[in-house]
Amino acid sequence: MLSKQNRLSLKTNRFRIEREGKTFRSPLFTYLIASREDPGLPTRLAVLVSKKNVPLSVNRHRLRRLLTEIIRHHLGQFPPSLDVILIPKKGLQTTPPDQILSDLKQILKP
């Protein structure tokens, strides 16, 4: 689980990020990225797994836990003061974790 300072609440920030942020696409994810006001603040992330792509709730929650653990272990390598929403694409469940990490680093490089 991500620490509280690195968790992004979708209830309060989703529409701001969709409105102000930029959308990037990769083979594994769709990213919504918006910068924060203060450059010294830590990066906040949220994982949004669609029911359309992963129909069973058990698999959705497992995928969300897997992604947050990968992010948590490598959080220091991401640039500061960003708000990021990760939307995994279909078929991500069979992708190895090192490939997921390399995709995340490619988009979120400083």
Residue pairs with C-beta under 8 A, 6 or more apart in sequence:
1 68
1 72
2 45
2 68
2 71
2 72
2 75
3 72
5 42
5 44
6 42
6 43
6 44
6 45
6 72
6 75
7 44
7 45
7 46
8 44
8 45
8 46
8 83
8 84
8 85
9 46
10 46
10 48
10 85
13 44
13 46
13 83
14 46
14 85
16 34
17 32
17 33
17 34
17 83
17 85
18 32
20 34
21 32
21 33
21 34
21 35
21 83
22 32
22 33
22 34
23 30
23 31
23 32
24 30
24 31
24 33
24 107
25 31
26 103
26 106
26 107
27 89
27 103
28 88
28 89
28 92
28 95
28 99
28 100
28 103
29 86
29 87
29 88
29 89
29 92
29 103
29 104
29 107
30 86
30 87
30 89
31 84
31 85
31 86
31 87
31 107
31 108
32 84
32 85
32 87
33 82
33 83
33 84
33 85
33 107
33 108
34 82
34 83
35 81
35 82
35 83
36 44
36 81
36 82
36 83
38 81
39 80
39 81
40 80
40 81
41 80
41 81
42 80
42 81
43 75
43 78
43 79
43 80
43 81
43 82
43 83
43 84
43 108
44 82
44 83
44 84
45 68
45 71
45 83
45 84
45 85
45 86
46 84
46 85
46 86
47 64
47 67
47 68
47 85
47 86
47 88
48 85
48 86
48 87
49 60
49 63
49 64
49 87
49 88
50 87
50 88
51 60
53 88
53 89
53 90
54 60
54 63
54 88
54 90
54 93
59 93
62 93
63 88
63 92
63 93
66 97
67 86
67 88
67 100
70 97
70 100
70 101
70 104
71 78
71 104
74 101
74 104
74 105
77 105
78 104
78 105
78 108
78 110
79 108
79 109
79 110
82 108
84 108
86 104
92 100
